[in-house]
Amino acid sequence: MNRGETLDRSAGVPPALPRAPRWATLVATFFGIGRIRPGPGTWASAATVLLWWLLGRWFHLQSQTAMTCALAGLAVVVGIPAATRVSRAAALKDPQFVVIDEVAGQLITFIALPATWKSLLLGFILFRGFDIVKPPPLRRLEHLREGVGIVLDDVGAGIYALACMQVVLHLGLLK
């Protein structure tokens, strides 16, 4: 099933859909950023880049790394149940307006990196590229149930981008 496609309703008449709790909607849409068109995932990634850049201005690299890990973990742990509730309420397998997955993946991309304009730009491009292309086995992660599938494919894209960023950092290309 593709992103945004409705769930199968074999009865023919859709049941009354419950509303997602407010906390779940706020988290899943990353405080409404998921409602921005076009490209809500790209907007969420861009907002996350800005957030990470601000962290880099206030914290040293070691503190920033710990903070990035904590925020990425929080986005995953809270994002999975939020994405599940919002996707159920919308009766969509992977609604485009659920962008907490992009936030988590983009944060993972920036773990242990200096907050330079080169890191920002390359990390953004790599993460969005892996998120859109979904190289193996990321496409298979999408098929996991509900919020787990919504979030984990982007976590995987973030891990791929992080690996690339660490190679680039090791080669000294992010100075």
Sequence and secondary structure as in RCSB ss.txt:
>XXXX:A:sequence
MNRGETLDRSAGVPPALPRAPRWATLVATFFGIGRIRPGPGTWASAATVLLWWLLGRWFHLQSQTAMTCALAGLA
VVVGIPAATRVSRAAALKDPQFVVIDEVAGQLITFIALPATWKSLLLGFILFRGFDIVKPPPLRRLEHLREGVGI
VLDDVGAGIYALACMQVVLHLGLLK
>XXXX:A:secstr
  TT B   TTSS        HHHHHHHTTTTGGG SS HHHHHHHHHHHHHHHHHHHS HHHHHHHHHHHHHHH
HHHHHHHHHHHHHHHTBSS TT  HHHHHHHHHHTTT    HHHHHHHHHHHHHHHHH TTTHHHHTTSSHHHHH
HHHHHHHHHHHHHHHHHHHHTTTT 
